[in-house]
Structures are given as C-alpha cells and as structure tokens.
Amino acid sequence: AAPIVGLAHEWAHHVQYLLGVPFPRSNSASIVYENQADCLSGAFIRFAQERGWLEPDDMDDIGGLLAVIGSREGPGRDHGTASERRRAFELGLASGALACNAYFPEEPLI
C-alpha cells in the first residue's frame, strides 16, 4: 500500500494544479502544499478501505512510509516532518477529502 500512497500524493498535486491551489514560493508555503497532498492521499486510502481494497497490514506499511519520508527532511525542509505528514494523512483518512480544504480554505478542493 505504501507505493499507492506515494502515487496518491502525486495525484493530489495534479488536483491542486487543476483547481488553482497556488504553487508554493517558499519552503514554509511548500510544507502546507505538501501536507495538503498528504491529506488527500489519506482521503484516497479512506476510499480504498471503504471498498475493501486493503490488506490487514497495509496501514502498518503506510505508517512506516510516512515515518521514513518525513524523517529525511533537514533544516531547509520543504515537506512536513514525519509527525506533520502523519497528521495530514490521518486527517484525510478520518474525515475525507473535504477536510483537506483546511490547508487552503481560500482555494477549496471540493
């Protein structure tokens, strides 16, 4: 399931582009942009869960992925920390895509 989360994250960037979410122009703006993409990937995994597409250990794999990719950020980071990325993903997982509007309320996705 971890590769699917990565693909869903990149798809979320395409959605952001199509819907006019402003492209980030600073590292701090980029973190918000990336967190919204993580949120949307969580919303997709929610969709997959509702349809019974996931295996029992998939959520553990996803948790490991988020920990690894979030820990790779250094002082000039442009993505969220592991905990920020997990929170964003869990927001989408728990509440669906509509909750991801919290990152850019002036440019709603839905």
N, C-alpha and C positions, 0 to 999 in steps of 0.2 A: 504493500500500500504506500510505502514511502515515495517511490517514484511517481505515483499518481498525485500525491500532494504537491510535489515539485511541478508537475505538469499543470495542475490546477492553479498553482501560484502564478505561473507564467501566463496562463489563460486569463487570470484575473487582471494582469497588466494590460492585456488586449481589451478587456472590458472597460478598464479605466480609460484607455485611449479613446475607445469608441464613444464613451459617454462624457468626454470632456473633462475628466479629472485633471487638474493642472499637473504637468510634468514637474518634478521637484528641481529646484535650482540651488539647493544647499543640502548638506548632509542631514541636518535636522528635518528638513521637509521630506527628504528621501526616506527617512525612518518611518514617518507617518504613511507615506505612499506604500512602502513595503509591508507595513503592518496591515494596511487595508487588504493587500493581496493575500497575506496570510489568513486574514479573517475570511475572505472569500473562498480560500481553499478549505477552510474549516466548514463553511456552508456547503461546499460540494461533498465533503465527507459525510456530513449530515444526510444529504440527499442519497448518497450511496448506502448508508446504514439503513435508511428507511426502506430501501429496496432490497435489502438483504444481500448486498454485493460484497460485504466484507467478511473476512475470516476472523476467528476469535482473537488471534494475536496481532491483528493489523494495527490496533490502536497503540500497542506497545512499540511496534516498528515506527509508527509516526512520531511518538514521543521521543524516541531515540534520534530520529532525523532532526527534529526541531532543536534538541539539545546540541547536536553536533554542529549544525549550520549556524546557530546563534552564538556558539562559543568561538567561532572563527573571526568574529569582529574585533577589531582593535580600537585604539583611541580615535582614529578618524573614521569611525564606522558610518556606514550609510544604510544599514539594515538594523533591525531591532536586536537587542540582546536575546539570549535564549529564553529568559522569562517573559520578555515583551512579545516575542514571537509566539510563545505558547499561549499567552493570554489572548492575543489577537485570534489565533487559530481556534481557541476554546470559545471565544465569543461567537464566531461564525458557527461552530459546531453546536453550541447550545441554543442559539437564537436565530440562525439562518442569515441569509444574505442581507435582509433589511437592516440588521444590527450593524452591518459594516458601513452604513451611512454615517455612523458616529465619527469616522475618521475625516470625512469631508462633507459635513452637513450641507454646505452651500452647493455641492455637486452630487446630489443623491444618485445612487446606482439603481434604485428601484423607486 
